[in-house]
């Protein structure tokens, strides 16, 4: 019955998101951007797209870091435009979307604290979508223990920390284990929240989150080869959702090399196709590339249904991918421009 009343509280915001989606760059736009000679030319072309004059106040010559920051600001602006007006359960759903960025920010801060980096410098490098009020008090934390006691326990991530991590775990050896443990708790909590909403939201989001959980399980397994990560620790890091749970996860825990992981993937048609044709040669797609492509497909397909919250998650992820594409194009132009200034023209 919730779908019949969806438009009462969230129909307006769904319309906004679908309008934002119409502003995604087209293949022709990417082709034109790749033909630009300088970043200023790229700025002029972006002004003819939905991005408009978002770089108009930036002086020349443009820096890639400036464009990257402005792209992130735009994503946050569009996201917060909806978050600041919506009501439950969409408000909590959008909060869950920000938690993954918060996890990355917190891990960055913990790592920097362990290496005696300046906290203010670290905060400036955090993703703006994962900022939280307690970050203003981070300067008083001189050690990982203080960081945990004064900041982490008062953040939205506190339930994830308290259920699996103590301040004694905050050391450089455990940092990647902490990251994966937090993501495990986050994905499981987000998955169950979407299940509680039900309807099309559960259908779409449970599929997307299941893939994300399975991708993390594959990556954890592959990255653990040649390390001190034991089988028991590996099992604890696997999210207990997704197509691989529980049989596939049991098989992954026993894997000792990449070929054994690939044999596990053979039992799942979707993942079998992703592992097929993966090469290490120049120009060949890596497994991570194919995971990204499949993630984009899932997010794009979510717009085929209506009256669900999955499009808010999908739009954020697709917009983030578009920003990465633009930064990659900008860096390519910057490298070519720098190289052309270093190379002297040949004389006949």
Secondary structure per residue as TSV (DSSP state, phi and psi in degrees):
chain	resnum	aa	ss	phi	psi
A	1	X	-	360.0	-21.9
A	2	X	G	-61.2	-31.5
A	3	X	G	-67.2	-28.4
A	4	X	G	-70.6	-24.7
A	5	X	G	-108.2	8.8
A	6	X	H	-58.0	-43.6
A	7	X	H	-68.7	-18.2
A	8	X	H	-60.5	-43.3
A	9	X	H	-109.4	-28.4
A	10	X	T	-124.2	-2.4
A	11	X	H	-62.0	-39.7
A	12	X	H	-61.5	-43.2
A	13	X	H	-71.1	-34.0
A	14	X	H	-63.1	-40.0
A	15	X	H	-62.7	-39.0
A	16	X	H	-63.5	-45.9
A	17	X	H	-62.5	-42.0
A	18	X	H	-67.1	-30.6
A	19	X	H	-68.7	-42.9
A	20	X	H	-59.3	-38.9
A	21	X	H	-61.8	-32.1
A	22	X	T	-65.2	-15.9
A	23	X	T	-89.3	2.5
A	24	X	S	-59.8	144.4
A	25	X	-	-64.8	140.7
A	26	X	-	-93.0	163.7
A	27	X	H	-53.1	-37.0
A	28	X	H	-64.2	-35.0
A	29	X	H	-65.4	-43.3
A	30	X	H	-63.4	-39.7
A	31	X	H	-61.3	-41.7
A	32	X	H	-68.6	-38.7
A	33	X	H	-63.9	-37.2
A	34	X	H	-69.5	-19.9
A	35	X	H	-87.2	-9.4
A	36	X	-	-66.8	143.2
A	37	X	S	-87.1	-32.0
A	38	X	S	-135.1	169.9
A	39	X	H	-68.8	-27.9
A	40	X	H	-68.4	-36.3
A	41	X	H	-64.9	-40.4
A	42	X	H	-62.4	-39.7
A	43	X	H	-60.0	-41.9
A	44	X	H	-65.4	-38.7
A	45	X	H	-71.2	-39.4
A	46	X	H	-61.0	-28.4
A	47	X	T	-65.4	-19.4
A	48	X	T	-90.1	-2.1
A	49	X	S	-104.5	-170.8
A	50	X	T	-65.9	-16.2
A	51	X	T	-68.6	-25.1
A	52	X	T	60.3	-141.6
A	53	X	T	-98.5	44.0
A	54	X	T	-70.9	-10.7
A	55	X	T	-110.1	11.0
A	56	X	T	-65.6	-26.8
A	57	X	T	-91.3	3.8
A	58	X	S	-94.3	123.3
A	59	X	-	-73.2	158.1
A	60	X	S	-88.1	150.2
A	61	X	S	-80.1	143.3
A	62	X	-	-73.2	147.7
A	63	X	-	-108.8	147.7
A	64	X	H	-61.1	-38.6
A	65	X	H	-62.5	-34.7
A	66	X	H	-65.7	-44.4
A	67	X	H	-63.5	-40.9
A	68	X	H	-60.9	-45.0
A	69	X	H	-63.7	-41.9
A	70	X	H	-67.4	-35.0
A	71	X	H	-65.4	-41.9
A	72	X	H	-64.8	-40.6
A	73	X	H	-60.0	-39.1
A	74	X	H	-66.9	-41.5
A	75	X	H	-61.0	-45.7
A	76	X	H	-63.6	-41.7
A	77	X	H	-60.7	-46.2
A	78	X	H	-67.0	-38.7
A	79	X	H	-66.7	-48.5
A	80	X	H	-71.0	-23.9
A	81	X	H	-57.9	-37.1
A	82	X	H	-85.3	-43.1
A	83	X	H	-61.2	-34.8
A	84	X	T	-76.4	-10.5
A	85	X	T	-114.8	-19.5
A	86	X	-	-77.5	167.8
A	87	X	-	-121.2	176.1
A	88	X	T	-67.8	149.1
A	89	X	T	-87.7	0.4
A	90	X	H	-61.9	-35.4
A	91	X	H	-59.9	-47.2
A	92	X	H	-66.1	-38.0
A	93	X	H	-58.6	-46.7
A	94	X	H	-67.8	-32.0
A	95	X	H	-61.8	-40.7
A	96	X	H	-61.1	-36.5
A	97	X	H	-60.9	-36.6
A	98	X	H	-77.3	-18.9
A	99	X	H	-62.7	-34.3
A	100	X	H	-64.8	-37.3
A	101	X	H	-70.1	-34.9
A	102	X	H	-63.5	-39.9
A	103	X	H	-61.1	-46.6
A	104	X	H	-61.7	-40.3
A	105	X	H	-64.4	-44.2
A	106	X	H	-64.4	-41.8
A	107	X	H	-63.3	-39.7
A	108	X	H	-60.6	-42.5
A	109	X	H	-67.7	-41.4
A	110	X	H	-63.7	-45.0
A	111	X	H	-61.1	-44.1
A	112	X	H	-65.1	-38.4
A	113	X	H	-63.1	-39.0
A	114	X	H	-64.8	-27.5
A	115	X	T	-102.8	15.9
A	116	X	T	59.5	36.3
A	117	X	-	-82.6	153.2
A	118	X	-	-67.0	128.3
A	119	X	H	-63.9	-40.5
A	120	X	H	-63.4	-36.4
A	121	X	H	-65.7	-39.5
A	122	X	H	-67.1	-42.0
A	123	X	H	-60.9	-35.9
A	124	X	H	-66.7	-20.6
A	125	X	T	-93.4	-4.5
A	126	X	S	-73.7	151.6
A	127	X	-	-70.4	129.8
A	128	X	G	-64.1	-23.5
A	129	X	G	-76.3	-13.4
A	130	X	G	-109.0	18.6
A	131	X	-	-78.8	148.4
A	132	X	-	-142.5	156.1
A	133	X	G	-55.0	-34.7
A	134	X	G	-65.8	-12.2
A	135	X	G	-63.4	-24.4
A	136	X	G	-65.2	-22.1
A	137	X	G	-99.7	9.3
A	138	X	G	-68.2	-22.9
A	139	X	G	-64.7	-18.1
A	140	X	G	-85.8	-7.5
A	141	X	-	-91.6	111.3
A	142	X	-	-97.7	-18.7
A	143	X	S	-132.5	162.2
A	144	X	H	-57.4	-36.6
A	145	X	H	-64.0	-43.2
A	146	X	H	-66.4	-36.7
A	147	X	H	-60.3	-40.1
A	148	X	H	-69.1	-47.0
A	149	X	H	-72.8	-34.6
A	150	X	H	-96.3	-21.8
A	151	X	T	-122.7	-58.4
A	152	X	G	-62.6	-35.2
A	153	X	G	-71.3	-11.7
A	154	X	G	-110.2	11.5
A	155	X	S	-97.9	167.6
A	156	X	T	-61.4	-17.1
A	157	X	T	-86.2	-2.5
A	158	X	H	-53.1	-42.9
A	159	X	H	-60.3	-34.4
A	160	X	H	-71.0	-38.4
A	161	X	H	-68.8	-47.6
A	162	X	H	-65.7	-27.3
A	163	X	T	-81.0	-13.4
A	164	X	T	-144.7	-11.1
A	165	X	-	-136.4	142.1
A	166	X	-	-119.4	170.9
A	167	X	G	-65.3	-23.1
A	168	X	G	-68.7	-20.9
A	169	X	G	-80.6	-11.4
A	170	X	-	-81.2	78.1
A	171	X	S	-140.2	168.1
A	172	X	G	-63.5	-31.3
A	173	X	G	-65.8	-37.2
A	174	X	G	-94.8	3.2
A	175	X	H	-61.5	-41.9
A	176	X	H	-72.2	-32.6
A	177	X	H	-64.7	-40.3
A	178	X	H	-61.6	-46.3
A	179	X	H	-57.4	-49.4
A	180	X	H	-69.7	-32.4
A	181	X	H	-67.4	-41.5
A	182	X	H	-63.9	-42.6
A	183	X	H	-65.7	-35.8
A	184	X	H	-60.9	-50.0
A	185	X	H	-63.0	-39.8
A	186	X	H	-64.7	-49.4
A	187	X	H	-63.3	-41.0
A	188	X	H	-65.5	-42.1
A	189	X	H	-65.7	-44.1
A	190	X	H	-63.3	-41.5
A	191	X	H	-60.7	-47.7
A	192	X	H	-68.8	-31.8
A	193	X	H	-65.4	-43.1
A	194	X	H	-65.2	-36.7
A	195	X	H	-60.9	-39.5
A	196	X	H	-67.8	-28.6
A	197	X	H	-71.0	-40.8
A	198	X	-	75.2	-170.1
A	199	X	H	64.4	-151.0
A	200	X	H	-65.1	-29.2
A	201	X	H	-61.2	-45.0
A	202	X	H	-65.4	-42.3
A	203	X	H	-60.0	-46.2
A	204	X	H	-75.4	-51.5
A	205	X	H	-71.4	-36.5
A	206	X	H	-64.0	-34.2
A	207	X	H	-67.6	-43.6
A	208	X	H	-66.3	-45.3
A	209	X	H	-70.0	-31.7
A	210	X	H	-63.0	-43.7
A	211	X	H	-63.3	-42.5
A	212	X	H	-61.5	-39.4
A	213	X	H	-65.8	-43.8
A	214	X	H	-66.2	-39.4
A	215	X	H	-61.0	-42.0
A	216	X	H	-65.2	-37.1
A	217	X	H	-63.4	-44.1
A	218	X	H	-62.0	-46.6
A	219	X	H	-66.0	-40.6
A	220	X	H	-60.2	-43.1
A	221	X	H	-64.9	-49.5
A	222	X	H	-65.1	-42.0
A	223	X	H	-73.4	-14.6
A	224	X	H	-83.5	-13.7
A	225	X	T	-64.9	131.3
A	226	X	T	81.3	9.2
A	227	X	S	-114.6	-179.5
A	228	X	S	-88.2	6.4
A	229	X	-	-69.8	117.7
A	230	X	-	-82.0	166.6
A	231	X	H	-59.7	-42.8
A	232	X	H	-63.9	-40.5
A	233	X	H	-67.6	-40.1
A	234	X	H	-59.5	-43.2
A	235	X	H	-61.6	-38.1
A	236	X	H	-67.8	-21.2
A	237	X	H	-88.9	-13.3
A	238	X	S	-74.1	126.9
A	239	X	-	-64.4	137.1
A	240	X	S	-91.2	44.8
A	241	X	-	-138.7	171.0
A	242	X	S	101.3	175.0
A	243	X	T	-67.4	-29.7
A	244	X	T	-75.7	-19.3
A	245	X	T	-82.3	129.9
A	246	X	T	-102.1	-22.2
A	247	X	H	-63.1	-45.9
A	248	X	H	-62.9	-37.4
A	249	X	H	-66.2	-36.5
A	250	X	H	-63.5	-40.0
A	251	X	H	-69.1	-39.8
A	252	X	H	-63.0	-35.4
A	253	X	H	-62.7	-24.8
A	254	X	T	-91.6	-4.9
A	255	X	-	-71.9	143.2
A	256	X	-	-120.2	-7.7
A	257	X	S	-155.2	174.6
A	258	X	H	-63.2	-38.5
A	259	X	H	-63.1	-36.2
A	260	X	H	-67.6	-37.1
A	261	X	H	-62.9	-41.9
A	262	X	H	-63.4	-35.7
A	263	X	H	-67.8	-33.5
A	264	X	H	-65.5	-41.4
A	265	X	H	-64.3	-23.5
A	266	X	T	-61.0	-24.7
A	267	X	T	-78.2	-8.1
A	268	X	S	-124.3	109.4
A	269	X	H	-51.2	-42.7
A	270	X	H	-61.5	-46.9
A	271	X	H	-76.7	-28.0
A	272	X	H	-59.8	-42.7
A	273	X	H	-66.5	-34.0
A	274	X	H	-71.4	-35.8
A	275	X	H	-78.4	-25.2
A	276	X	T	-66.6	135.2
A	277	X	T	78.9	9.0
A	278	X	-	-77.0	126.9
A	279	X	-	-131.2	170.1
A	280	X	-	-110.0	3.9
A	281	X	S	-76.5	167.5
A	282	X	T	-67.2	129.7
A	283	X	T	87.4	-9.7
A	284	X	-	-86.5	149.4
A	285	X	-	-75.6	138.2
A	286	X	-	-87.7	170.5
A	287	X	H	-62.1	-38.0
A	288	X	H	-64.7	-37.5
A	289	X	H	-61.1	-43.5
A	290	X	H	-71.2	-32.6
A	291	X	H	-64.0	-43.1
A	292	X	H	-61.2	-44.0
A	293	X	H	-62.3	-41.7
A	294	X	H	-69.1	-36.8
A	295	X	H	-61.4	-44.3
A	296	X	H	-61.7	-40.3
A	297	X	H	-61.7	-44.6
A	298	X	H	-62.0	-43.3
A	299	X	H	-66.9	-40.2
A	300	X	H	-66.8	-38.3
A	301	X	H	-66.4	-23.7
A	302	X	G	-62.9	-23.6
A	303	X	G	-77.1	-5.1
A	304	X	G	-76.6	-16.5
A	305	X	S	-109.5	161.3
A	306	X	-	-120.5	170.0
A	307	X	S	59.0	49.7
A	308	X	S	-151.9	162.0
A	309	X	S	-89.0	-8.0
A	310	X	H	-59.5	-28.7
A	311	X	H	-68.6	-25.4
A	312	X	H	-69.0	-40.8
A	313	X	H	-67.1	-46.9
A	314	X	H	-62.3	-42.6
A	315	X	H	-61.4	-43.6
A	316	X	H	-60.4	-44.2
A	317	X	H	-69.3	-39.5
A	318	X	H	-68.1	-38.7
A	319	X	H	-66.1	-37.2
A	320	X	H	-65.3	-39.3
A	321	X	H	-66.1	-39.4
A	322	X	H	-62.5	-39.7
A	323	X	H	-62.9	-40.6
A	324	X	H	-62.5	-39.8
A	325	X	H	-60.6	-45.1
A	326	X	H	-65.4	-40.7
A	327	X	H	-64.2	-38.8
A	328	X	H	-63.3	-42.6
A	329	X	H	-63.2	-43.2
A	330	X	H	-62.5	-42.4
A	331	X	H	-66.2	-35.1
A	332	X	H	-62.6	-44.0
A	333	X	H	-65.5	-40.3
A	334	X	H	-63.7	-41.1
A	335	X	H	-66.0	-43.2
A	336	X	H	-63.7	-41.7
A	337	X	H	-65.1	-42.3
A	338	X	H	-65.3	-40.0
A	339	X	H	-66.4	-40.3
A	340	X	H	-65.6	-28.3
A	341	X	H	-77.3	-26.2
A	342	X	H	-83.1	-31.0
A	343	X	S	-85.6	124.5
A	344	X	-	-79.5	139.9
A	345	X	-	-66.1	139.1
A	346	X	-	-75.5	151.6
A	347	X	-	-108.5	140.8
A	348	X	-	-75.2	360.0
